[in-house]
Amino acid sequence: MVQPVDEFNRPKHAGYGQVRVPPSIGEVAGLFEGWRQTLPAARKYLPAVRNYVVASLWRRLGLRLNESVMLDVSDWRPDLGAFGKLHVRYGKGSQGRGPRARLVPGIDGADVLLGWWLAEVRPHFPGDHTDPRAPMFPSERRTAASRVGAHALRSGLAAAVEGFLPGAATSAPSGRSPSSSPTGLSSSTR
């Protein structure tokens, strides 16, 4: 057999193909426990709690980023089933068929987490939290009650990973640093 990788047919990045070991269950639990303990002292409490709750839903329920951004207050249905259900209206579609809705049971403590979020924390964000069409996870901007952006959620999780899983934050794919962009340009030059 002839080697298909030669000087003309090879990966561009030197770190391509390196094995990345995901964190263990204990390390992930330690990440979220450490993150939760820092919330009361957070400089911006509301966005910090919002980012923690969303990342916890990713972990506990397997939600995707866009699915969690698109949730409304009325999508949490505690009256359905033993643990309640989360109506994910903008789920991942298949073969160009558009978003696929599904009901996700509030297992693994997600029911308690969402109940606390909606009763204790969500009312402190701008906008009418009693409106069923209000975003479940709003932006912290005081000018309008808009949905949180995906970038804010990603950077919140990245900061927690950097603080509580330092080994995972340094192992980025393709040999790049976690803060570098695919284009090689810094954010100030883009």
Accessible surface in RSA format (square Angstrom, percent):
REM  Atomic radii and reference values for relative SASA: ProtOr
REM  Chains: A
REM  Algorithm: Lee & Richards
REM  Probe-radius: 1.40
REM  Slices: 20
REM RES _ NUM      All-atoms   Total-Side   Main-Chain    Non-polar    All polar
REM                ABS   REL    ABS   REL    ABS   REL    ABS   REL    ABS   REL
RES MET A   1   228.86 118.5 137.61  91.1  91.24 217.2 115.02  97.8 113.83 150.8
RES VAL A   2   132.86  87.4 118.68 107.4  14.19  34.2 122.82 106.7  10.05  27.2
RES GLN A   3   125.88  70.4 105.80  77.3  20.08  47.8  47.51 101.1  78.37  59.4
RES PRO A   4    78.63  57.3  64.77  59.0  13.85  50.4  75.66  62.5   2.97  18.4
RES VAL A   5    82.66  54.4  69.90  63.3  12.76  30.7  69.90  60.7  12.76  34.6
RES ASP A   6    77.08  54.0  65.08  64.8  11.99  28.4  38.40  90.4  38.68  38.6
RES GLU A   7   131.70  75.6 110.53  83.6  21.17  50.4  37.18  71.9  94.52  77.2
RES PHE A   8   180.14  90.1 143.92  89.1  36.22  94.2 148.73  90.2  31.41  89.9
RES ASN A   9    86.89  59.9  82.82  80.0   4.06   9.8  21.42  51.5  65.47  63.3
RES ARG A  10   150.79  63.3 125.60  64.0  25.19  60.0  38.04  52.0 112.75  68.3
RES PRO A  11    56.81  41.4  40.18  36.6  16.63  60.5  52.13  43.0   4.68  29.1
RES LYS A  12   191.98  93.7 157.04  96.4  34.93  83.2 104.37  93.9  87.61  93.3
RES HIS A  13    79.28  43.3  71.72  49.8   7.56  19.3  44.54  45.9  34.74  40.4
RES ALA A  14   114.55 105.3  69.32 107.0  45.23 102.9  82.61 116.3  31.94  84.6
RES GLY A  15     8.22  10.1   0.00   N/A   8.22  10.1   3.81  10.5   4.40   9.9
RES TYR A  16   146.23  68.3 125.89  71.6  20.34  52.9  78.71  59.1  67.52  83.2
RES GLY A  17    65.67  81.0   0.00   N/A  65.67  81.0  33.69  92.4  31.98  71.6
RES GLN A  18   129.32  72.3 106.37  77.7  22.95  54.6  40.21  85.6  89.11  67.6
RES VAL A  19   133.15  87.6 102.39  92.7  30.75  74.1 107.44  93.4  25.71  69.7
RES ARG A  20   133.33  56.0 109.06  55.6  24.27  57.8  39.15  53.5  94.19  57.1
RES VAL A  21   127.22  83.7  98.58  89.2  28.65  69.0  99.78  86.7  27.44  74.4
RES PRO A  22   105.14  76.6  90.16  82.2  14.98  54.5  97.11  80.2   8.03  49.9
RES PRO A  23    54.09  39.4  35.58  32.4  18.51  67.3  40.07  33.1  14.03  87.2
RES SER A  24    62.27  52.6  50.32  67.2  11.95  27.5  52.29 111.3   9.99  14.0
RES ILE A  25   157.37  89.6 151.28 112.7   6.10  14.7 153.88 110.8   3.49   9.5
RES GLY A  26    52.20  64.4   0.00   N/A  52.20  64.4  37.83 103.8  14.37  32.2
RES GLU A  27    88.11  50.6  79.95  60.5   8.15  19.4  30.08  58.2  58.03  47.4
RES VAL A  28    36.98  24.3  36.98  33.5   0.00   0.0  36.98  32.1   0.00   0.0
RES ALA A  29    41.48  38.1  36.87  56.9   4.61  10.5  38.22  53.8   3.25   8.6
RES GLY A  30    39.52  48.7   0.00   N/A  39.52  48.7  32.44  89.0   7.08  15.9
RES LEU A  31     7.95   4.4   7.44   5.3   0.52   1.3   7.44   5.2   0.52   1.4
RES PHE A  32    12.57   6.3  12.23   7.6   0.34   0.9  12.49   7.6   0.08   0.2
RES GLU A  33    72.81  41.8  69.93  52.9   2.88   6.9  42.55  82.3  30.26  24.7
RES GLY A  34    13.62  16.8   0.00   N/A  13.62  16.8  12.57  34.5   1.05   2.3
RES TRP A  35    17.41   7.0  17.41   8.4   0.00   0.0   5.82   3.1  11.60  18.8
RES ARG A  36   116.33  48.8 112.59  57.4   3.74   8.9  33.74  46.1  82.59  50.1
RES GLN A  37   118.94  66.5  94.40  69.0  24.55  58.4  33.89  72.1  85.05  64.5
RES THR A  38    63.44  45.1  56.86  57.6   6.57  15.7  54.03  72.6   9.41  14.2
RES LEU A  39    11.69   6.5  11.66   8.3   0.03   0.1  11.69   8.2   0.00   0.0
RES PRO A  40   108.04  78.7  79.08  72.1  28.96 105.3  81.95  67.7  26.09 162.1
RES ALA A  41    93.97  86.4  58.96  91.0  35.01  79.6  70.15  98.8  23.82  63.1
RES ALA A  42    31.72  29.2  11.06  17.1  20.66  47.0  20.21  28.5  11.51  30.5
RES ARG A  43   212.25  89.1 170.78  87.1  41.47  98.7  87.49 119.6 124.76  75.6
RES LYS A  44   106.30  51.9  97.15  59.6   9.14  21.8  60.78  54.7  45.52  48.5
RES TYR A  45    92.59  43.2  87.92  50.0   4.67  12.1  64.44  48.4  28.15  34.7
RES LEU A  46    29.14  16.2  27.89  20.0   1.25   3.1  27.89  19.6   1.25   3.4
RES PRO A  47    17.88  13.0  17.88  16.3   0.00   0.0  17.88  14.8   0.00   0.0
RES ALA A  48    21.89  20.1  15.89  24.5   6.00  13.7  21.27  30.0   0.62   1.6
RES VAL A  49     0.36   0.2   0.36   0.3   0.00   0.0   0.36   0.3   0.00   0.0
RES ARG A  50     2.30   1.0   2.30   1.2   0.00   0.0   0.00   0.0   2.30   1.4
RES ASN A  51    18.47  12.7  16.30  15.8   2.17   5.2   0.94   2.3  17.53  16.9
RES TYR A  52    11.40   5.3  11.40   6.5   0.00   0.0   4.79   3.6   6.61   8.1
RES VAL A  53     0.00   0.0   0.00   0.0   0.00   0.0   0.00   0.0   0.00   0.0
RES VAL A  54     0.28   0.2   0.28   0.3   0.00   0.0   0.28   0.2   0.00   0.0
RES ALA A  55     2.31   2.1   1.05   1.6   1.26   2.9   1.05   1.5   1.26   3.3
RES SER A  56     0.09   0.1   0.09   0.1   0.00   0.0   0.00   0.0   0.09   0.1
RES LEU A  57     0.00   0.0   0.00   0.0   0.00   0.0   0.00   0.0   0.00   0.0
RES TRP A  58    47.67  19.1  37.93  18.4   9.74  22.9  38.15  20.3   9.52  15.4
RES ARG A  59   102.41  43.0  67.99  34.7  34.42  82.0  29.41  40.2  73.01  44.2
RES ARG A  60    55.90  23.5  41.63  21.2  14.26  34.0   3.53   4.8  52.36  31.7
RES LEU A  61    21.61  12.0   0.30   0.2  21.32  53.6   5.95   4.2  15.66  42.1
RES GLY A  62    47.97  59.2   0.00   N/A  47.97  59.2  31.07  85.3  16.90  37.9
RES LEU A  63     9.42   5.2   0.00   0.0   9.42  23.7   0.00   0.0   9.42  25.3
RES ARG A  64   108.66  45.6 103.18  52.6   5.48  13.1  47.40  64.8  61.27  37.1
RES LEU A  65    40.27  22.4  33.57  24.0   6.71  16.9  33.57  23.6   6.71  18.0
RES ASN A  66    90.50  62.4  87.26  84.3   3.25   7.8  34.25  82.4  56.25  54.4
RES GLU A  67     3.86   2.2   2.39   1.8   1.48   3.5   2.43   4.7   1.43   1.2
RES SER A  68     0.17   0.1   0.00   0.0   0.17   0.4   0.06   0.1   0.11   0.2
RES VAL A  69    16.36  10.8  16.18  14.6   0.18   0.4  16.28  14.1   0.08   0.2
RES MET A  70    49.61  25.7  48.49  32.1   1.11   2.7  33.68  28.6  15.92  21.1
RES LEU A  71     1.15   0.6   0.84   0.6   0.31   0.8   1.14   0.8   0.01   0.0
RES ASP A  72    14.20   9.9  14.20  14.1   0.00   0.0   0.11   0.3  14.09  14.0
RES VAL A  73    26.04  17.1  22.87  20.7   3.17   7.6  22.87  19.9   3.17   8.6
RES SER A  74    56.02  47.3  38.91  51.9  17.11  39.4  31.18  66.4  24.84  34.8
RES ASP A  75     4.12   2.9   3.75   3.7   0.37   0.9   0.37   0.9   3.75   3.7
RES TRP A  76    20.75   8.3  11.60   5.6   9.15  21.5   7.66   4.1  13.09  21.2
RES ARG A  77    96.13  40.4  96.13  49.0   0.00   0.0  19.70  26.9  76.43  46.3
RES PRO A  78    88.69  64.6  70.80  64.5  17.89  65.0  71.45  59.0  17.24 107.1
RES ASP A  79   100.44  70.4  64.08  63.8  36.36  86.0  49.74 117.1  50.70  50.6
RES LEU A  80    56.60  31.5  55.29  39.6   1.30   3.3  56.60  39.7   0.00   0.0
RES GLY A  81    57.68  71.1   0.00   N/A  57.68  71.1  32.06  88.0  25.62  57.4
RES ALA A  82   101.16  93.0  50.28  77.6  50.88 115.7  62.54  88.1  38.62 102.3
RES PHE A  83   107.84  54.0 102.11  63.2   5.72  14.9 105.53  64.0   2.31   6.6
RES GLY A  84     2.00   2.5   0.00   N/A   2.00   2.5   0.30   0.8   1.71   3.8
RES LYS A  85    60.14  29.3  60.14  36.9   0.00   0.0  23.31  21.0  36.83  39.2
RES LEU A  86     0.00   0.0   0.00   0.0   0.00   0.0   0.00   0.0   0.00   0.0
RES HIS A  87    59.11  32.3  59.11  41.1   0.00   0.0  34.15  35.2  24.96  29.0
RES VAL A  88     0.35   0.2   0.35   0.3   0.00   0.0   0.35   0.3   0.00   0.0
RES ARG A  89    68.94  28.9  58.56  29.9  10.38  24.7  35.16  48.1  33.78  20.5
RES TYR A  90    83.90  39.2  78.25  44.5   5.65  14.7  39.20  29.5  44.70  55.1
RES GLY A  91     4.50   5.5   0.00   N/A   4.50   5.5   0.34   0.9   4.16   9.3
RES LYS A  92   136.84  66.8 115.75  71.0  21.09  50.2  72.32  65.1  64.53  68.7
RES GLY A  93    27.75  34.2   0.00   N/A  27.75  34.2   8.41  23.1  19.34  43.3
RES SER A  94    53.03  44.8  46.02  61.4   7.01  16.1  28.17  60.0  24.86  34.8
RES GLN A  95   163.04  91.2 115.92  84.7  47.11 112.2  37.17  79.1 125.87  95.5
RES GLY A  96    85.28 105.2   0.00   N/A  85.28 105.2  42.16 115.7  43.12  96.6
RES ARG A  97   196.33  82.4 159.95  81.5  36.38  86.6  59.01  80.6 137.32  83.2
RES GLY A  98    33.87  41.8   0.00   N/A  33.87  41.8  28.61  78.5   5.25  11.8
RES PRO A  99    86.68  63.2  61.27  55.8  25.42  92.4  63.23  52.2  23.45 145.8
RES ARG A 100   164.02  68.9 158.79  80.9   5.23  12.5  44.35  60.6 119.68  72.5
RES ALA A 101    59.09  54.3  35.16  54.3  23.93  54.4  35.32  49.7  23.77  63.0
RES ARG A 102    81.47  34.2  71.78  36.6   9.69  23.1  58.89  80.5  22.58  13.7
RES LEU A 103    90.78  50.6  66.67  47.7  24.10  60.6  66.67  46.8  24.10  64.9
RES VAL A 104    14.34   9.4  13.68  12.4   0.66   1.6  14.34  12.5   0.00   0.0
RES PRO A 105    55.50  40.4  55.42  50.5   0.08   0.3  55.42  45.8   0.08   0.5
RES GLY A 106     0.11   0.1   0.00   N/A   0.11   0.1   0.00   0.0   0.11   0.3
RES ILE A 107    83.13  47.3  82.48  61.4   0.65   1.6  83.13  59.9   0.00   0.0
RES ASP A 108    97.21  68.1  70.87  70.5  26.34  62.3  26.75  62.9  70.47  70.3
RES GLY A 109    31.36  38.7   0.00   N/A  31.36  38.7  20.96  57.5  10.40  23.3
RES ALA A 110     0.00   0.0   0.00   0.0   0.00   0.0   0.00   0.0   0.00   0.0
RES ASP A 111    36.62  25.7  31.18  31.0   5.45  12.9   8.13  19.1  28.50  28.4
RES VAL A 112   110.79  72.9 102.79  93.1   8.00  19.3 109.43  95.1   1.36   3.7
RES LEU A 113    20.15  11.2  16.71  12.0   3.44   8.6  19.85  13.9   0.29   0.8
RES LEU A 114     0.00   0.0   0.00   0.0   0.00   0.0   0.00   0.0   0.00   0.0
RES GLY A 115    32.10  39.6   0.00   N/A  32.10  39.6  28.90  79.3   3.20   7.2
RES TRP A 116    92.87  37.3  84.46  40.9   8.41  19.7  71.61  38.2  21.26  34.5
RES TRP A 117     0.00   0.0   0.00   0.0   0.00   0.0   0.00   0.0   0.00   0.0
RES LEU A 118    35.12  19.6  26.12  18.7   9.00  22.6  26.32  18.5   8.80  23.7
RES ALA A 119    70.61  64.9  43.11  66.5  27.50  62.6  52.15  73.4  18.46  48.9
RES GLU A 120   103.74  59.6  94.72  71.7   9.02  21.5  20.46  39.6  83.29  68.0
RES VAL A 121     4.65   3.1   4.12   3.7   0.53   1.3   4.65   4.0   0.00   0.0
RES ARG A 122     1.11   0.5   1.11   0.6   0.00   0.0   1.01   1.4   0.10   0.1
RES PRO A 123    43.72  31.9  24.71  22.5  19.01  69.1  24.71  20.4  19.01 118.1
RES HIS A 124   116.13  63.5 101.85  70.8  14.27  36.5  63.68  65.6  52.44  61.0
RES PHE A 125     5.97   3.0   0.43   0.3   5.54  14.4   0.66   0.4   5.31  15.2
RES PRO A 126    22.57  16.4  12.22  11.1  10.35  37.6  22.57  18.6   0.00   0.0
RES GLY A 127    43.23  53.3   0.00   N/A  43.23  53.3  19.77  54.3  23.46  52.5
RES ASP A 128    86.62  60.7  70.51  70.2  16.11  38.1  37.61  88.5  49.01  48.9
RES HIS A 129    64.72  35.4  59.63  41.4   5.09  13.0  38.72  39.9  26.00  30.3
RES THR A 130    97.06  69.0  71.64  72.6  25.42  60.6  63.88  85.8  33.18  50.2
RES ASP A 131    42.12  29.5  37.84  37.7   4.28  10.1  12.05  28.4  30.07  30.0
RES PRO A 132    77.93  56.8  75.57  68.9   2.35   8.6  77.93  64.3   0.00   0.0
RES ARG A 133   186.39  78.3 175.61  89.5  10.78  25.7  70.86  96.8 115.54  70.0
RES ALA A 134     9.75   9.0   5.36   8.3   4.39  10.0   9.75  13.7   0.00   0.0
RES PRO A 135    12.80   9.3  12.80  11.7   0.00   0.0  12.80  10.6   0.00   0.0
RES MET A 136     0.00   0.0   0.00   0.0   0.00   0.0   0.00   0.0   0.00   0.0
RES PHE A 137     0.36   0.2   0.26   0.2   0.09   0.2   0.26   0.2   0.09   0.3
RES PRO A 138     0.00   0.0   0.00   0.0   0.00   0.0   0.00   0.0   0.00   0.0
RES SER A 139    14.78  12.5  14.77  19.7   0.01   0.0   6.10  13.0   8.68  12.2
RES GLU A 140    48.61  27.9  40.62  30.7   7.99  19.0  17.97  34.8  30.64  25.0
RES ARG A 141   149.93  63.0 146.19  74.5   3.74   8.9  45.08  61.6 104.84  63.5
RES ARG A 142   164.49  69.1 137.84  70.3  26.65  63.5  71.61  97.9  92.88  56.3
RES THR A 143   134.92  96.0  97.55  98.9  37.36  89.0  87.14 117.1  47.78  72.2
RES ALA A 144    58.17  53.5  49.27  76.0   8.90  20.2  57.82  81.4   0.35   0.9
RES ALA A 145    44.21  40.6  17.60  27.2  26.61  60.5  17.83  25.1  26.38  69.9
RES SER A 146    55.07  46.5  49.03  65.4   6.04  13.9  41.65  88.7  13.42  18.8
RES ARG A 147    74.69  31.4  60.11  30.6  14.58  34.7  27.14  37.1  47.55  28.8
RES VAL A 148     3.28   2.2   1.55   1.4   1.73   4.2   1.64   1.4   1.65   4.5
RES GLY A 149    39.93  49.2   0.00   N/A  39.93  49.2  32.98  90.5   6.95  15.6
RES ALA A 150    33.25  30.6  26.66  41.1   6.60  15.0  26.66  37.5   6.60  17.5
RES HIS A 151   139.34  76.2 137.39  95.5   1.95   5.0  95.88  98.8  43.46  50.6
RES ALA A 152    32.58  30.0  26.11  40.3   6.47  14.7  29.99  42.2   2.60   6.9
RES LEU A 153     2.88   1.6   0.78   0.6   2.10   5.3   0.92   0.6   1.97   5.3
RES ARG A 154   131.85  55.4 126.93  64.7   4.93  11.7  59.16  80.9  72.69  44.1
RES SER A 155    52.42  44.3  43.60  58.2   8.82  20.3  33.85  72.1  18.57  26.0
RES GLY A 156    14.16  17.5   0.00   N/A  14.16  17.5  11.63  31.9   2.52   5.7
RES LEU A 157    48.28  26.9  48.10  34.4   0.18   0.4  48.10  33.8   0.18   0.5
RES ALA A 158    57.73  53.1  48.43  74.7   9.30  21.2  54.74  77.1   2.99   7.9
RES ALA A 159    66.00  60.7  50.84  78.5  15.16  34.5  56.40  79.4   9.60  25.4
RES ALA A 160     6.45   5.9   0.51   0.8   5.94  13.5   5.82   8.2   0.63   1.7
RES VAL A 161    29.35  19.3  29.35  26.6   0.00   0.0  29.35  25.5   0.00   0.0
RES GLU A 162   120.63  69.3 111.72  84.5   8.91  21.2  27.96  54.1  92.67  75.7
RES GLY A 163    53.88  66.5   0.00   N/A  53.88  66.5  29.40  80.7  24.48  54.8
RES PHE A 164    74.25  37.1  53.46  33.1  20.79  54.1  56.95  34.5  17.30  49.5
RES LEU A 165    19.31  10.8  17.64  12.6   1.67   4.2  19.31  13.6   0.00   0.0
RES PRO A 166    88.83  64.7  85.81  78.2   3.01  11.0  87.42  72.2   1.41   8.8
RES GLY A 167    55.13  68.0   0.00   N/A  55.13  68.0  42.11 115.6  13.02  29.2
RES ALA A 168    43.48  40.0  21.51  33.2  21.97  50.0  27.21  38.3  16.27  43.1
RES ALA A 169    20.06  18.4  11.76  18.1   8.30  18.9  18.12  25.5   1.94   5.1
RES THR A 170   107.82  76.7  84.14  85.3  23.68  56.4  69.90  93.9  37.92  57.3
RES SER A 171    54.65  46.2  44.60  59.5  10.04  23.1  39.87  84.9  14.78  20.7
RES ALA A 172    23.06  21.2   7.81  12.0  15.25  34.7  11.29  15.9  11.76  31.2
RES PRO A 173    73.59  53.6  69.30  63.2   4.30  15.6  73.43  60.6   0.16   1.0
RES SER A 174    29.58  25.0  20.16  26.9   9.42  21.7   0.11   0.2  29.47  41.3
RES GLY A 175    54.67  67.4   0.00   N/A  54.67  67.4  20.61  56.5  34.06  76.3
RES ARG A 176    75.46  31.7  65.12  33.2  10.35  24.6  27.75  37.9  47.72  28.9
RES SER A 177    61.93  52.3  47.99  64.0  13.94  32.1  43.99  93.7  17.94  25.1
RES PRO A 178    89.35  65.1  56.30  51.3  33.04 120.1  61.62  50.9  27.72 172.3
RES SER A 179   107.13  90.5  72.54  96.8  34.60  79.7  55.73 118.7  51.40  72.0
RES SER A 180    48.23  40.8  26.93  35.9  21.30  49.1  35.25  75.1  12.98  18.2
RES SER A 181     8.60   7.3   2.70   3.6   5.90  13.6   6.20  13.2   2.39   3.4
RES PRO A 182   110.21  80.3  84.00  76.6  26.21  95.3  84.33  69.6  25.88 160.9
RES THR A 183    97.15  69.1  62.74  63.6  34.40  82.0  71.81  96.5  25.34  38.3
RES GLY A 184    65.66  81.0   0.00   N/A  65.66  81.0  33.62  92.3  32.04  71.8
RES LEU A 185    87.50  48.7  84.01  60.1   3.49   8.8  86.20  60.5   1.30   3.5
RES SER A 186    63.19  53.4  48.19  64.3  15.00  34.6  53.08 113.0  10.12  14.2
RES SER A 187    92.69  78.3  71.70  95.7  20.99  48.4  38.29  81.5  54.40  76.2
RES SER A 188   103.37  87.3  63.41  84.6  39.95  92.0  56.68 120.7  46.69  65.4
RES THR A 189    91.74  65.2  60.44  61.3  31.30  74.6  67.09  90.1  24.65  37.3
RES ARG A 190   160.44  67.4  98.36  50.1  62.08 147.8  66.13  90.4  94.31  57.2
END  Absolute sums over single chains surface
CHAIN  1 A    12147.3       9225.6       2921.6       7176.8       4970.5
END  Absolute sums over all chains
TOTAL         12147.3       9225.6       2921.6       7176.8       4970.5
